[in-house]
Amino acid sequence: AVSYGNLGVIYRSLGRPSMALFYHNRSLGIYRKSFSGSHPQLAAILTNIGLIYEDTAQYARALALYQRAVKIYRDSLLTSHPHLLKTQQFVQRVSTKLQENT
């Protein structure tokens, strides 16, 4: 699962969102079978998928994934944890983009 996630990150950085989504979704499937629904690794993958949707201007999809990730992080991490704080920033950024595009 880690290797698939890493491949997703690499393909995103190369500007190949469809391949990035493919590998992140493979990783997500493995993690869903391995961890509970509130494991921080699931939130990390959801965030990475959200970043791809944000890159491709699919802001509503990105926002939904970021919000799911925030919920998981809130359930499993301290409120001051950097992953939670960063993902909350993503929620704010995409929310602003959605407001600007309406």
C-alpha positions in Angstrom: 0.0 0.0 0.0 2.9 2.4 0.8 4.5 1.7 -2.5 1.2 2.4 -4.4 0.8 5.6 -2.4 4.3 6.7 -3.3 3.7 6.0 -7.0 0.6 8.1 -6.7 2.7 11.0 -5.3 5.3 10.6 -8.0 2.7 10.6 -10.8 1.0 13.7 -9.4 4.3 15.5 -9.3 4.8 14.5 -13.0 1.4 16.0 -13.9 -0.2 12.7 -14.6 -3.4 12.8 -12.5 -5.1 9.7 -13.9 -2.1 7.5 -13.0 -1.8 9.2 -9.7 -5.5 8.5 -8.9 -5.1 4.9 -10.0 -2.2 4.2 -7.6 -3.8 6.2 -4.7 -7.0 4.3 -5.1 -5.1 1.0 -5.1 -3.4 2.1 -1.9 -6.7 3.2 -0.4 -8.3 -0.2 -1.1 -5.5 -2.0 0.7 -5.6 0.4 3.7 -9.4 0.0 4.0 -9.0 -3.7 4.3 -6.2 -3.4 6.8 -7.2 -0.5 9.1 -10.3 0.7 10.8 -12.2 3.6 9.2 -10.6 6.1 11.5 -6.9 5.3 10.9 -4.8 8.4 10.1 -3.3 6.6 7.1 -6.7 6.5 5.4 -6.9 10.2 6.0 -3.5 10.7 4.4 -4.6 8.9 1.2 -7.9 10.7 1.1 -6.0 14.0 1.3 -3.6 12.9 -1.5 -6.6 12.0 -3.7 -8.2 15.4 -2.8 -5.0 17.2 -4.0 -5.3 15.5 -7.4 -8.9 16.6 -7.7 -7.9 20.1 -6.6 -5.1 20.1 -9.2 -7.7 19.3 -11.9 -10.2 21.9 -10.7 -12.7 19.4 -9.3 -13.1 21.4 -6.2 -16.3 19.8 -4.9 -14.8 16.4 -5.0 -11.6 17.6 -3.4 -13.5 19.3 -0.6 -15.5 16.2 0.2 -12.3 14.2 0.5 -10.6 16.8 2.6 -13.6 17.0 4.9 -13.6 13.2 5.3 -9.8 13.3 6.1 -10.3 16.1 8.7 -13.0 14.0 10.4 -10.6 11.0 10.6 -7.8 13.1 11.8 -10.0 14.7 14.5 -11.0 11.2 15.7 -7.5 9.9 15.8 -5.0 12.7 16.4 -4.5 15.6 18.7 -6.1 18.9 17.6 -2.6 20.4 17.2 -1.3 17.7 14.9 0.3 19.1 11.7 -1.6 16.7 9.4 -4.9 17.8 10.8 -3.9 21.5 10.6 -2.7 21.2 7.1 -5.8 19.4 5.9 -8.0 22.0 7.5 -6.0 24.6 5.5 -6.8 22.6 2.3 -10.5 22.7 3.3 -10.4 26.5 3.6 -8.5 26.9 0.3 -10.8 24.8 -1.7 -13.9 26.3 -0.1 -12.6 29.7 -1.2 -12.0 28.4 -4.7 -15.6 27.1 -4.8 -17.0 30.4 -3.7 -14.9 32.3 -6.3 -16.2 30.0 -9.1 -19.9 30.4 -8.3 
